[in-house]
Amino acid sequence: MDRLVPPYIERLVAYVPGKPVEELERELGIKNAVKLASNENPMGASPKVLAAIAELGPTLGRYPDAAAFALREALAAHHDVPMDEIVVGNGSNELIDMACRTFVGPGDHAVIGNPSFVCYRLGLLAANVDFTEVTLRDNLSWDIDAMLAAVRPETRLLFLANPNNPTGAHVSATELARLLRELPERVVAVIDEAYLEFADAPDFASALTMRALHERLLVLRTFSKAYGIAALRVGYGIGTRPIVDFLNRVRAPFNTNSLAQIAARAALEDQAHVERYVALNRTERARVSAELTTLGYVVAPSQANFVLVDFAAPGKDVYEKLLRKGVIVRPLPPPLTNWLRITIGLPEENTRLLAAVRDLA
Ligand SMILES: Cc1ncc(COP(=O)(O)O)c(C=O)c1O
């Protein structure tokens, strides 16, 4: 029979999400499992989000606002940018995919980091776009010189997560500015700031403060992490009008649903909820890192809501052992096969994790 899909689709391996709590509880017949695998907000959504969603019932028969007008208006005010410089996605993941289908095509080339967020790779593979994966310094921190050196005449797209997932490392403001300044004009730089709210290093700065340095800049943000509405899938991008205009042409109609739009607006209004979580994350990230270090493990410095830990043993085995103790963390592909990514949870969840790790020996 003739082929069903082109060869570049045939080679794809689907994204493997963090194991859901319900799945582990079903498999092991246990209760009270703890999920520290997907960098979600352990405090959940703001009560204001829940109230806003409850009001939406009567309008569920209608399509959502395809232009997400009210949400973009709120985001424009929040960031002090014009509304037509904002594009909203079904999670920032959708915007990553859209960037791979909008700014690059056959014969073009992209630059990404490794290890970094796996969806840049998946998006480029699915779009059949050639790309270079630039190895991070010691696999852990961004190498801006190497990113710049990987740019070829055909390069038109570059992805950089700041802070990075799964390492938690950030790029200093000076280095990020240098990247944006030195990147050839034709290249669209996508700076993914999914974990920005958790970054507290004195030399961290958002690429939004550097828009003057590189015209073809798209900054991605999400409501899935600090804002606590991962289930509803809302992310957004801020870029120049042409960047947003072309993304809008590729964007599927009604890509963000009504619940998501109204919840994101309510979440944006409740900055106190975000601040409480960010403060909790800061204290708990320090505690979990210190205790794991005391236990003899290497913990990569993190600017995010997770830590990357070297277990000096196959990560899959440690992952399985922790699963049996009801704690779900995240194993990683090469070159981080001895490392696990652990989301910072509520204090009691982190205490469960630390007890389970102590029990490993
Ligand atoms: C760096 C980074 N970017 C983007 C995303 C996607 O987030 P969402 O699609 O939920 O907005 C994630 C999720 O883990 C991430 O780690």
PDBQT file of the ligand as one rigid body, heavy atoms in Angstrom, charges set to zero:
ROOT
HETATM    1  C1  LIG A 401       9.911  26.009  28.419  1.00  0.00    +0.000 C 
HETATM    2  C2  LIG A 401       8.474  25.671  28.190  1.00  0.00    +0.000 A 
HETATM    3  N1  LIG A 401       7.800  26.301  27.230  1.00  0.00    +0.000 NA
HETATM    4  C3  LIG A 401       6.521  26.038  26.982  1.00  0.00    +0.000 A 
HETATM    5  C4  LIG A 401       5.840  25.085  27.688  1.00  0.00    +0.000 A 
HETATM    6  C5  LIG A 401       4.428  24.802  27.314  1.00  0.00    +0.000 C 
HETATM    7  O1  LIG A 401       3.536  25.267  28.207  1.00  0.00    +0.000 OA
HETATM    8  P1  LIG A 401       1.995  25.484  27.850  1.00  0.00    +0.000 P 
HETATM    9  O2  LIG A 401       1.744  24.916  26.495  1.00  0.00    +0.000 OA
HETATM   10  O3  LIG A 401       1.266  24.782  28.911  1.00  0.00    +0.000 OA
HETATM   11  O4  LIG A 401       1.806  26.973  27.855  1.00  0.00    +0.000 OA
HETATM   12  C6  LIG A 401       6.481  24.381  28.705  1.00  0.00    +0.000 A 
HETATM   13  C7  LIG A 401       5.760  23.337  29.461  1.00  0.00    +0.000 C 
HETATM   14  O5  LIG A 401       6.277  22.586  30.220  1.00  0.00    +0.000 OA
HETATM   15  C8  LIG A 401       7.840  24.670  28.954  1.00  0.00    +0.000 A 
HETATM   16  O6  LIG A 401       8.525  23.994  29.888  1.00  0.00    +0.000 OA
ENDROOT
TORSDOF 0
